[in-house]
């Protein structure tokens, strides 16, 4: 975690694909933004003028299967979490995200295409100190059998995710991750979204997953993985949940200094914990880069995961 000055993109970079839920073609362009702008979605292709929505927790209007941002007129952009994770994970503070459709393109189901776009655009430093939201006391939320907690943590941002699926191929997995740009790129950014074959008909009837395919989703039945190319990591499902956590918590508006733990969680739980944190003004404060640096300790642990009680290797980006 770097505690220096704010950053933005040097130039624009564009990706194009389809929405995993809508199935509609969409083009997304990442571009520069001024100091303290945060992440701003600019929805184009609408009747009348373009509309902007700030990527903050207050603008979340739905969390079913994806994070949806909107305003008083209704939803503007869905499935925002992967591109937000890429921006936060790669250390970008301020950016515009121009999009001509209702949903961020799913690409290969991970954040890899957005990381490549950020690399293409380049990152530049801005003349202002980076600001952080520092967690001061634990905040927890329980929803059914799901549990989420964010607590103080001096090293930067840490995510600890546990999943537990009745599907025997996925089963129980956990992954712990200390955020840095290098580790994000290597350990989390390429982890793909996943689903169960038995859920397909239900999702289609509800209007979801209309653009899902083996090209953008890791799919399991009750006996095996159905993607012929296999997994990118032994614990790819848990790592993708970490990717979602980073994207959903990017909606804090500033980088977080804290540790987040999620058990059987998802977008709804992530948003609930973030909302509970921001609602309690005694639970956090805004600090600038130098103050944050003075409270930080050296990182002591790299990301690691557990599948069925065994430690899973953090494979490099050339393994698929």
Buried (B, 14 or more C-beta within 10 A) or exposed (E): BBBEBBBBBBEBBEBBBBBBBBBBEBBBBBBBBEBEBBBBBBBEEEEEEEBEBBBBBEBBBBBEBBBBBBBEEEBBBBBBBBBBBBBBBBBBBBBBBBBBBBBBBBBBBBBBBBBBBBEBBEBEEBEBBBBBBBBBEBBEBEBEEBBBBBBBBEBBBBBBBBBEBEBEBBBEBBBBBBBBBEBBBBBBBBBBBBBBEEEBEEBEEEEBBBBBEEBBBBBBEEEEBEBEEEBBBBBBBBBBBBBBBBBBBBBBBBBBBBBBBBBBBBBBBBBBBBBBBBEEEEBBEEBEBEBBBEBBEEBEEBBBBBBEEEEBEBBEEEEE
